[in-house]
Amino acid sequence: MKYQRTILLLALMVAVTACNMPSTTISNGGGKIMLYGDVVKLSVDGSPDATINTAGDLTIDDKPVSTTPSQKGLLILYAQSVKAVHDQALALGSAGAKIGLAALKNKLSGDDSDAAKKQRDNQASQQAHDFTSKLCQDQADIKVVQDQLASQLPAFKPYGSILRDKDLADCRKDANGN
């Protein structure tokens, strides 16, 4: 009976995933970066939404923006960097689920000694730190490309402050447990 909540939570997660919701959202004071499949959507207050696909095509307010080959390359890199954040978040969730399942298995089998709990907690803590540090680096990579795009592509300038230096510093601080 105790597992009914867990099953309900999993069912709700599946239902939410089926909706037209972004698979990843990076949201800071500067705006939002959302990943819908292979399309990155940028949202900033006061500006129309922009999208970038994996081919590096930029649209703003559903209108195509012409770009140079180097700008298109940066847009491709931007989309790839957002996908890297998504992939890292999935890996973190998968690792957490494996640790949780191992804990449940040990609890049910009666093999959940204090030493096993401590080892599992240490492992989970180290994995969380490693994944979070990688997420912060992935976001820093997005910001580098974001800054280049904002300086080289005038149409991208309104989206050039979605990720800020403060956001990256906060991420690193959180990753280090400070």
Backbone bond lengths (Angstrom), bond angles and torsions (degrees), N, CA, C in turn:
res aa  C-N    CA-C-N  psi(-1)  N-CA   C-N-CA  omega(-1)  CA-C   N-CA-C  phi
1 M - - - 1.440 - - 1.534 112.40 -
2 K 1.333 116.29 -29.91 1.457 119.73 -179.13 1.519 111.48 -65.47
3 Y 1.306 117.38 -21.04 1.464 120.74 -175.01 1.520 112.41 -88.46
4 Q 1.312 117.49 -2.12 1.461 119.87 179.46 1.514 111.54 -61.55
5 R 1.344 117.30 -39.53 1.467 120.44 178.95 1.526 110.70 -64.89
6 T 1.316 116.17 -40.56 1.466 119.86 179.65 1.527 110.20 -64.02
7 I 1.309 116.49 -44.66 1.466 120.42 178.98 1.520 110.28 -63.83
8 L 1.326 117.25 -41.11 1.460 120.99 177.82 1.524 110.49 -62.56
9 L 1.330 116.99 -43.31 1.451 120.68 179.36 1.529 111.06 -61.64
10 L 1.324 117.06 -44.49 1.467 120.41 177.73 1.521 111.39 -61.97
11 A 1.322 116.92 -41.41 1.465 120.73 178.60 1.523 111.14 -63.16
12 L 1.329 117.02 -40.48 1.461 120.47 178.03 1.523 111.43 -65.99
13 M 1.337 116.44 -38.28 1.457 119.78 178.23 1.526 110.62 -63.18
14 V 1.311 117.41 -41.06 1.462 121.11 177.75 1.521 110.05 -64.01
15 A 1.324 116.99 -42.54 1.462 120.70 -179.50 1.521 110.82 -64.14
16 V 1.312 117.73 -42.48 1.453 121.12 179.89 1.520 110.42 -66.25
17 T 1.307 117.49 -39.15 1.455 121.73 179.49 1.524 111.10 -62.10
18 A 1.312 116.36 -32.47 1.454 120.52 -178.39 1.523 112.13 -71.98
19 C 1.320 117.88 -20.53 1.457 121.37 179.61 1.523 109.91 -72.29
20 N 1.313 116.29 169.01 1.460 121.33 178.95 1.526 109.27 -82.62
21 M 1.318 114.64 66.55 1.453 120.46 -179.50 1.520 108.74 -114.52
22 P 1.346 116.20 152.98 1.462 117.65 178.20 1.517 110.64 -65.04
23 S 1.323 115.09 146.08 1.457 119.01 177.48 1.519 110.54 -79.05
24 T 1.314 117.35 -21.57 1.458 122.30 176.39 1.522 108.52 -146.50
25 T 1.325 116.08 139.14 1.453 121.39 174.73 1.516 108.39 -133.54
26 I 1.314 115.69 128.03 1.458 122.18 172.08 1.519 104.50 -110.47
27 S 1.316 115.97 111.66 1.452 120.53 -174.42 1.518 109.75 -123.34
28 N 1.309 115.26 124.70 1.456 121.85 177.73 1.518 107.42 -135.71
29 G 1.308 115.89 -178.36 1.455 120.05 179.97 1.513 113.31 -61.16
30 G 1.327 117.33 -20.41 1.452 120.87 -177.47 1.514 114.69 -86.12
31 G 1.319 118.38 -12.92 1.461 121.93 -179.10 1.507 110.76 145.49
32 K 1.333 116.02 -158.02 1.459 121.52 -177.77 1.521 110.85 -133.55
33 I 1.330 113.99 143.95 1.461 122.46 170.31 1.520 104.77 -118.32
34 M 1.324 117.32 121.36 1.461 121.27 -177.42 1.526 109.47 -124.75
35 L 1.323 115.21 141.77 1.459 120.33 177.97 1.520 108.54 -110.54
36 Y 1.312 116.13 120.72 1.463 123.81 175.42 1.521 106.85 -115.22
37 G 1.317 117.16 97.15 1.462 119.76 -176.55 1.511 110.21 64.49
38 D 1.329 117.04 -111.79 1.463 121.99 178.71 1.530 112.34 -108.48
39 V 1.323 116.60 12.83 1.459 120.66 -177.87 1.527 109.35 -114.27
40 V 1.324 115.21 128.90 1.459 121.51 176.45 1.525 107.90 -95.45
41 K 1.315 115.45 130.34 1.461 120.94 177.79 1.522 108.04 -114.16
42 L 1.323 116.36 131.62 1.459 122.80 179.03 1.517 108.75 -111.06
43 S 1.318 115.68 132.69 1.454 120.50 -178.54 1.523 109.28 -132.56
44 V 1.342 115.59 123.92 1.458 122.71 179.04 1.528 107.23 -134.44
45 D 1.324 116.33 134.75 1.466 119.53 177.55 1.523 110.55 -56.76
46 G 1.321 115.60 135.28 1.451 121.05 176.92 1.519 114.95 85.64
47 S 1.321 117.44 -0.20 1.471 121.22 179.01 1.523 108.38 -132.58
48 P 1.335 116.86 150.57 1.464 117.94 176.04 1.527 110.45 -67.99
49 D 1.308 115.99 156.14 1.463 120.24 178.10 1.521 110.40 -65.98
50 A 1.314 114.84 148.00 1.461 122.21 177.01 1.519 108.64 -121.10
51 T 1.332 116.75 151.31 1.463 120.96 175.46 1.529 108.84 -131.08
52 I 1.339 112.96 149.39 1.463 120.71 176.01 1.526 106.43 -132.31
53 N 1.329 116.94 125.93 1.467 118.76 176.81 1.524 109.78 -98.26
54 T 1.310 116.01 176.49 1.468 120.41 -175.50 1.534 112.81 -66.66
55 A 1.318 117.04 -18.49 1.467 120.35 177.46 1.529 111.60 -84.06
56 G 1.359 116.76 -2.45 1.453 120.53 179.67 1.512 114.21 84.63
57 D 1.327 116.67 17.74 1.462 120.39 177.66 1.519 109.02 -83.91
58 L 1.320 116.74 127.85 1.457 123.39 -179.94 1.518 109.18 -106.04
59 T 1.321 115.75 129.95 1.458 120.58 171.03 1.521 107.52 -124.30
60 I 1.312 114.77 141.73 1.462 121.04 175.30 1.512 106.75 -126.98
61 D 1.314 114.89 124.90 1.471 121.73 -175.97 1.531 110.01 55.74
62 D 1.329 115.88 41.70 1.466 125.27 179.62 1.528 113.63 62.89
63 K 1.338 117.92 18.41 1.462 121.99 177.11 1.525 108.78 -113.96
64 P 1.334 117.51 130.09 1.468 119.89 179.80 1.529 111.75 -63.77
65 V 1.318 115.58 142.67 1.467 121.99 177.25 1.526 106.66 -110.72
66 S 1.334 116.24 128.31 1.459 118.39 179.36 1.527 108.71 -77.92
67 T 1.330 114.75 141.12 1.463 121.15 -176.91 1.524 109.82 -135.89
68 T 1.310 115.01 158.73 1.458 120.86 173.43 1.530 107.89 -81.66
69 P 1.318 117.47 165.68 1.473 119.17 177.19 1.532 113.31 -57.36
70 S 1.336 117.91 -38.34 1.476 118.97 179.85 1.528 111.04 -70.16
71 Q 1.327 117.65 -36.57 1.464 120.37 176.59 1.530 110.53 -66.16
72 K 1.331 115.86 -40.51 1.463 120.52 177.35 1.529 110.14 -61.66
73 G 1.321 116.70 -40.04 1.457 120.76 177.09 1.525 111.48 -61.60
74 L 1.322 116.77 -41.69 1.465 120.56 177.06 1.529 111.23 -64.69
75 L 1.320 116.69 -38.91 1.465 120.49 178.48 1.531 111.11 -64.75
76 I 1.328 116.17 -39.40 1.473 120.15 175.80 1.528 109.71 -62.16
77 L 1.330 115.86 -45.81 1.467 120.80 179.48 1.531 110.80 -62.23
78 Y 1.315 117.39 -38.42 1.467 122.15 177.81 1.533 109.95 -60.80
79 A 1.338 115.97 -49.42 1.470 120.23 179.79 1.525 110.64 -62.02
80 Q 1.320 117.75 -40.60 1.468 121.13 178.81 1.526 111.32 -64.53
81 S 1.320 116.96 -37.35 1.465 121.20 179.95 1.527 111.13 -67.95
82 V 1.325 116.92 -38.51 1.467 120.37 176.36 1.532 109.36 -65.36
83 K 1.322 116.76 -40.69 1.471 120.79 177.25 1.529 110.45 -62.42
84 A 1.332 117.61 -36.20 1.469 121.05 178.26 1.527 110.73 -62.90
85 V 1.331 117.63 -39.43 1.469 120.84 176.12 1.519 109.47 -62.57
86 H 1.324 116.58 -43.48 1.467 121.52 178.49 1.523 110.69 -59.58
87 D 1.324 116.27 -48.05 1.465 120.68 -178.74 1.524 111.27 -62.84
88 Q 1.324 116.94 -39.03 1.460 121.15 179.43 1.528 110.53 -66.98
89 A 1.324 117.29 -39.73 1.469 120.38 177.87 1.527 110.77 -64.73
90 L 1.330 116.94 -39.18 1.468 120.02 176.40 1.520 111.44 -63.83
91 A 1.333 116.43 -41.12 1.464 120.37 179.15 1.529 110.78 -63.80
92 L 1.320 116.69 -39.21 1.460 120.59 177.72 1.529 110.53 -63.45
93 G 1.321 116.57 -44.72 1.464 120.33 178.26 1.512 112.17 -62.95
94 S 1.313 117.15 -40.65 1.460 121.53 179.32 1.524 111.18 -65.23
95 A 1.334 116.40 -43.19 1.470 119.81 178.94 1.523 110.56 -63.97
96 G 1.328 116.63 -40.98 1.466 120.46 178.12 1.515 111.88 -63.73
97 A 1.321 116.00 -39.41 1.468 119.88 178.78 1.527 110.61 -65.09
98 K 1.322 117.31 -41.18 1.473 120.51 179.01 1.525 111.26 -62.70
99 I 1.320 116.23 -42.17 1.461 119.97 178.93 1.524 109.93 -65.76
100 G 1.327 116.59 -41.69 1.463 120.37 178.35 1.516 112.35 -63.81
101 L 1.326 116.81 -40.89 1.465 119.92 178.55 1.527 111.58 -66.69
102 A 1.324 116.44 -38.07 1.468 119.70 177.42 1.528 110.16 -63.98
103 A 1.321 116.61 -40.88 1.467 120.18 178.70 1.522 110.63 -64.20
104 L 1.322 116.73 -42.55 1.462 120.99 178.71 1.525 110.84 -63.37
105 K 1.336 115.94 -43.40 1.465 120.29 179.35 1.531 110.57 -61.06
106 N 1.333 116.03 -45.83 1.467 119.88 178.92 1.526 111.59 -64.43
107 K 1.296 117.24 -37.50 1.466 121.28 179.53 1.527 110.22 -65.60
108 L 1.320 116.16 -44.95 1.465 120.31 -178.57 1.521 112.48 -68.24
109 S 1.335 116.45 -32.68 1.466 119.67 -178.37 1.531 111.86 -87.23
110 G 1.318 117.04 -6.93 1.454 120.71 -179.82 1.514 113.37 80.68
111 D 1.338 118.01 10.83 1.465 122.30 -178.50 1.528 112.11 -95.85
112 D 1.312 117.40 23.99 1.460 120.31 -174.47 1.528 111.01 -94.11
113 S 1.320 116.01 71.32 1.464 121.18 179.41 1.522 110.09 -73.55
114 D 1.327 115.70 164.41 1.465 120.60 177.67 1.520 111.28 -60.69
115 A 1.325 116.71 -38.17 1.471 120.64 179.16 1.526 110.72 -65.69
116 A 1.334 117.07 -40.65 1.468 120.59 178.57 1.524 110.46 -65.81
117 K 1.333 116.61 -41.00 1.468 120.65 178.01 1.529 110.69 -61.84
118 K 1.341 115.99 -45.15 1.463 120.16 -178.66 1.524 110.68 -63.92
119 Q 1.333 116.50 -43.33 1.465 120.30 178.98 1.523 110.54 -61.99
120 R 1.329 116.55 -44.07 1.467 121.37 -180.00 1.530 110.39 -64.43
121 D 1.335 116.88 -41.05 1.462 120.33 178.51 1.520 111.52 -63.87
122 N 1.330 116.44 -42.30 1.467 120.29 178.38 1.526 110.76 -64.10
123 Q 1.335 115.75 -42.14 1.464 120.39 179.37 1.531 110.00 -63.47
124 A 1.310 116.51 -44.49 1.467 120.54 -179.69 1.526 110.68 -63.82
125 S 1.321 116.48 -41.97 1.458 120.95 179.76 1.527 110.95 -62.95
126 Q 1.327 117.16 -44.08 1.462 120.69 -179.98 1.528 111.19 -66.32
127 Q 1.330 117.00 -42.57 1.463 119.85 178.99 1.523 110.75 -64.33
128 A 1.320 117.10 -42.13 1.465 120.14 179.22 1.528 110.21 -61.70
129 H 1.322 117.09 -42.94 1.468 120.56 178.43 1.525 110.82 -62.38
130 D 1.330 116.98 -46.33 1.465 120.91 -179.49 1.525 111.63 -61.52
131 F 1.342 116.28 -46.73 1.462 119.83 -179.47 1.524 111.20 -65.88
132 T 1.319 117.14 -41.88 1.460 120.47 -179.03 1.523 110.73 -65.73
133 S 1.319 117.02 -40.25 1.466 120.25 176.88 1.527 110.42 -61.36
134 K 1.328 116.94 -40.95 1.470 121.11 178.49 1.529 110.41 -66.09
135 L 1.340 117.12 -39.44 1.471 120.12 176.96 1.528 110.61 -60.80
136 C 1.324 116.30 -42.18 1.464 120.09 178.89 1.530 110.59 -62.59
137 Q 1.336 116.84 -41.64 1.459 120.05 178.48 1.525 110.75 -65.38
138 D 1.333 116.98 -40.42 1.464 120.33 177.70 1.536 110.71 -61.27
139 Q 1.330 116.62 -40.58 1.466 119.75 177.94 1.527 110.84 -67.37
140 A 1.326 116.96 -36.74 1.466 120.22 176.22 1.531 110.26 -62.84
141 D 1.337 116.54 -38.13 1.465 120.58 177.31 1.534 110.44 -63.27
142 I 1.323 116.66 -40.94 1.470 120.31 177.19 1.523 109.45 -60.85
143 K 1.332 116.55 -44.66 1.470 119.94 -177.35 1.526 111.76 -62.75
144 V 1.313 117.45 -39.45 1.473 120.01 178.64 1.533 109.69 -58.92
145 V 1.323 116.78 -46.93 1.462 120.72 -179.78 1.528 109.98 -68.93
146 Q 1.332 116.49 -40.00 1.467 121.25 177.93 1.527 110.40 -56.73
147 D 1.328 117.15 -44.84 1.464 121.36 -179.90 1.527 111.51 -64.50
148 Q 1.337 116.16 -40.49 1.466 119.61 178.27 1.527 110.75 -64.86
149 L 1.331 116.31 -43.33 1.460 119.44 179.43 1.529 111.35 -63.67
150 A 1.325 116.87 -42.10 1.467 120.42 -179.17 1.526 111.58 -63.25
151 S 1.332 117.23 -32.53 1.466 119.48 -179.85 1.531 112.61 -84.40
152 Q 1.333 118.24 -25.21 1.462 121.22 -175.10 1.524 114.52 -102.54
153 L 1.334 116.58 -19.71 1.463 120.47 -174.70 1.532 108.59 -127.80
154 P 1.340 117.33 99.69 1.466 120.22 -175.08 1.541 113.81 -53.33
155 A 1.310 117.85 -35.94 1.466 120.28 -178.93 1.534 111.56 -65.57
156 F 1.332 117.59 -22.63 1.468 121.84 -178.54 1.529 112.10 -86.79
157 K 1.318 117.46 -13.49 1.466 121.44 -174.14 1.532 114.08 -50.56
158 P 1.332 121.16 -41.94 1.476 119.50 179.58 1.531 113.51 -62.03
159 Y 1.325 117.87 -21.29 1.467 122.38 -177.10 1.543 111.24 -98.18
160 G 1.323 115.58 2.75 1.448 121.92 -175.21 1.518 115.14 -77.85
161 S 1.323 117.21 0.45 1.471 118.87 179.22 1.528 111.93 -122.42
162 I 1.325 117.19 17.50 1.469 119.12 179.54 1.519 109.46 -62.63
163 L 1.317 117.53 -50.81 1.469 121.10 173.87 1.519 107.53 -99.85
164 R 1.332 115.65 127.91 1.462 121.30 -177.80 1.532 109.69 -116.49
165 D 1.312 116.08 162.55 1.468 120.79 177.99 1.531 110.59 -56.16
166 K 1.321 117.27 -39.39 1.463 121.99 179.83 1.531 110.61 -61.25
167 D 1.325 116.99 -40.01 1.464 120.92 179.46 1.529 110.72 -62.48
168 L 1.324 115.97 -41.89 1.465 120.05 179.40 1.524 111.11 -67.69
169 A 1.328 116.70 -40.08 1.468 120.30 177.86 1.530 110.22 -63.71
170 D 1.330 117.15 -42.07 1.474 121.12 177.76 1.525 110.83 -62.76
171 C 1.324 116.67 -40.61 1.460 120.79 179.62 1.523 110.08 -61.81
172 R 1.319 115.96 -47.67 1.478 119.98 -179.80 1.531 111.38 -63.68
173 K 1.325 115.84 -38.51 1.469 120.23 178.46 1.536 109.91 -62.99
174 D 1.327 116.21 -44.55 1.468 120.29 178.32 1.523 111.43 -64.74
175 A 1.313 117.17 -39.66 1.458 121.16 -178.98 1.526 111.25 -63.70
176 N 1.314 116.00 -32.12 1.469 120.31 -179.85 1.521 112.54 -89.81
177 G 1.333 116.59 2.81 1.459 120.48 176.39 1.518 113.84 73.67
178 N 1.316 117.37 23.76 1.480 120.50 179.62 1.502 111.24 -93.77
